[in-house]
């Protein structure tokens, strides 16, 4: 599902790099979540709760999983409890396991891929076309992850081309951006994240296509290291990305695009990160292989 008509947040009059945290939801006799828990995770009941802009919690399984371990993980996630109706959850799995996961994973969790080709069908040995993913039942794909930018030397222009290919095939896309520790310490966050990574997307997509794009900010220095940007550090960059969208795309697109945090989010820190105004979800690595992906991360998203 794209971003159009998702959870809206009353934006500040001026988007700044230090936007204030979300205000807590007003108290009520019985919260929407309480009502949801009372009726249970029936799809029709879930559909009856309308949130203009949902949090997006994506799981990146990376290059992990045997047939046996994937079956065990799917069982764990299927039994991990209900997902708040204001949260959209996606598991991006290794391509060889997509068929199994599509067939066995709970239906309130979408299945995504971790990459796609820029070329489509044809004589491209070893590539995986976005059209193939769509035909198979995949709805989301990650492009531009820092590990591919580094290990496969993917340029920002190639990432933009892959994004367009995925959109043309009917997929929604999580586009990854983020700086290394050296770039951060050299004061190059804006040069890398905004001028290069986001800059490659400028002028490439219509507003309708932006409805199907999420931006995943992943401080490379916090991926798999156990380090995490503080909520304030993450919010500062997220606010900068949203301001870039206002200046280079449109204010309406900036309001709708979901910006995920992708630097070692887990159950222990999810609530603090997701409380920030411009953090609309997460792209989760290690914790997506554990029960806390749903029970600790997805369930930590505050009700609007």
N, C-alpha and C positions, 0 to 999 in steps of 0.2 A: 504494500500500500504506500502511496506517495505522501508528501507532506501537505498537500492541499486540504484544507479543512481540518487540520489537526489542532492540537491544544494551543490556544492563543494565550499569550501572556501580555498584560498591559505593559507596553514598552515605556521606558523613560522618555521624557521629552527630547533628550539628547543622549545618544549612545556614547558611553565613555568607556575608558579602559578600566574603570574602577566602579562599575555598576554595583548597586547594593544587592544583598541577598533577597530572595523571595520572601514575601510576607507570608506567615503561616495562614493556612486556610481557616476561615471563621468556624467557631465551634457550632455544632448542630446536634439535635437530639440523637440522630444516628447517622454516621457518616455514610457516604456512598459506598466506601469500601466495606463498611459493616453490613450494609444491605446486600452487597455482592457476596460476601461470605455467607450471609444467611440463605441466599438462594442457591449457592453453589456455582461451580464453574460450567454451567450450561451455556453453550455457544449463543443461544438466543438471549439469555440473560446478559451475557457480556456485551452483545451488540446493542442492548438497550441503554447502555451508559455511554453518553456522547461527550468526548473531550476534544475540543478544537485542535489541540496539538499534543500528541503523545510523546513521552520520553522514548528514546530509541536505545535499547540495550542489545548490543551485538556481541556475540561470542565468536572469537577467532581460535579455532582448535589448532591452527598451524599444521605442521607435519607430524601429527600424532594420531595413533589409533590402529589397533589390529581389529580383525573381525570380532574377536571376543571382547576386547576392551570397549569398542564402540557400542556393542550390544549392552554391556554393563552400564556405560555412561548414559545411554538413552533411557534405560530403565530408571536410573537415578534421577534424571531430569523429569521423567514422566511422573515420578512420585514426590517431586520437590515442593508440592503445594501450589496454591493458586497464584496467578499473576494479576497484579492490580490492573483494572480496566483502563487506566491512564498510561499504561506502559506497553510498548511494542517490543517483542523479543525475537531475535534472529540468531540462529546458529550457523556460522560459516564453516563448513567442514571440508576436509580434503576431498578432492573430486572423486576419488575411487570409492568413497563411502557415501556419496550423495544419494544414490538409489536406496540403500538400506535405511538411511536416516529419514528420507522422505516417507518411506513406508511404515516406519515404526515410531517416529517421534510424535509427541502430543501435538494436536492440530492447532493449538493456540501459540505455537512457536514456529516461525517461518524458517525455511532452510535457504542458506546462501552459499555462494562459492567464494574462494579466496583470491581469485584472479580470473581474467578472461583475456583472450587475444585481442589485438587491435585490427585483425584482418578478416574475420568471418570465415565462411566455408572456403575450401580450396586446397591447393597443394602446399600446406603449411604443417609439415610433420611435427607432431608433438604439441601442437597448439590446441587450445580449448575455446571454441567460438562461443560468444555470448548467445547466439541463436540456439546452440546445442543446450546450453544451460536452461534457457527459457522453455525449450521444447520438453525438457526433462521434468519441469515443474519447479525449478529454482526461481526465486523472486528477487533476491538481492545478490550483489557481488561487491567484494572489496577491491579497490584498485589503489595503486600507489603506496602500499604499505612500506614503511621504512626499510624493512628487510629486503624487499624487492628493489627499492631504489638503491640500496647499498650492494646487495649480493648479485643482482642482475643488471646493475647500472641503468635502471630505468630513469629516463629524464622526465621532467615535468610535462614536456610536450607529449611524450608517449602516454603518460598518465591521462592527459586530457583527451587524447585520441581514443584510448580504451574506454574512458567514461562515455564518450559519444557513441561508440560501438555498442556498449551495454544499453544505453538509453534507447538507441534505435531498435534493439532487439526486444525491448519491453521490460527490461530489468530496472530495479532501483539500485542506486550506487552509493557506497560509502567511500568517499575520496579522502585518503589519508594525507595529512600535512604535518610537519613538525621539524624541530631543530635538534642538532646534536649538542652535547655538553660544550664542546669547543666553540660552536657557533653562538650558544647562549652567553658564554663567558666573554666572547669577543663583541657582544652587543649587536649581533646580527640576526636577532629573532625576526624582526620585521622584514629584513632583506630576504631571509629564507622563506618564512611562512607566508608573508603577504606578497612580496614582489615576485618571488620565483614560483612557489607551489600554487598559491591562489592566482597569481598573475597569469599562469598558463591557462586558466579557465575563463579568463575575461573574454567576453564577446562570443563565446563558443556555443552557448545554450539559450534557448527561449525561456521565458518565465515558466511555461508549462513543464519544460524539462527540469528546471531547478526544483520543481515540486517533488521530483523523484531523486534528488541528490541530498545526501547528508555529508557534512564535513567532520572527519574524525581528527581532532588535534592530538597527536601523539608526540610528546617530548621524548625524543629518542633516548635520552639519558635516563629515562625512568622506565623503559620497557625491559622487563625481565631482570631488573637489577635489584628489585626490592625498594628502590627509591620512588617516591611519588611527589609530584609537584604539590605544594600546598593548595588548598582550595582557592586562596587568594592569587597565587601564581597562575593557576589554570584559568581562573575567571578573567584575569588581565588579558591573556592571549585570546580567549574566546570572545571577549568584548571587542578586541582589535579585529578579529575575523568578521564579526557582525558589522562593525563599522566599515570594513572593506567592502562588504556586500552592499551596504547602503550607498557607498560612493561609486562602486564600479558595476553594480547590477541594478538594484532598485530597493527602495525602502520596503516595499511589499514583500519582495523575495527575502530580504534580510530578516523580516519578522517570522517568516514561515520555515526557513531552513533550520534544520536541527544540527547543532554542533555538539559532537560527542567528545568526551575526554578518553584518551587511550593510553594512559601511562600508569599501568599497574593498579587500576581500580579493582577493589575487592570488597567483600562484606564489611571489613573493618573500617573502610574510609568512604564507602559509597554515599552514605547519607550526607556527610559534610560536603562532598563535591557536588552532589545533585541538588543541594540547597541553593547553589549560586544561580544568579539570574540567567546567565548565558550558557550554562552547562545543561544541555538537553538530553543527556544520556551518556553512554559509555561504549567503548569498543574494548572488550575484555579478553585478555589472553589466558594466563594460567588459571584464573578463577572460573573460567567458562567450562573447565573440565571437572568441576566439583559441584556438589549440591548448592553451595552458596551462590552460584550464578543466578539462580532464581530466588532461593530462600533468603539470601543476604544482600544481593545487588539489586535485582529487579524490584524486590519488595521494599527496598529502601527509598525508592523514588517518592517524594512527598506528594500527597494529593493536591491538585490545583485548587 
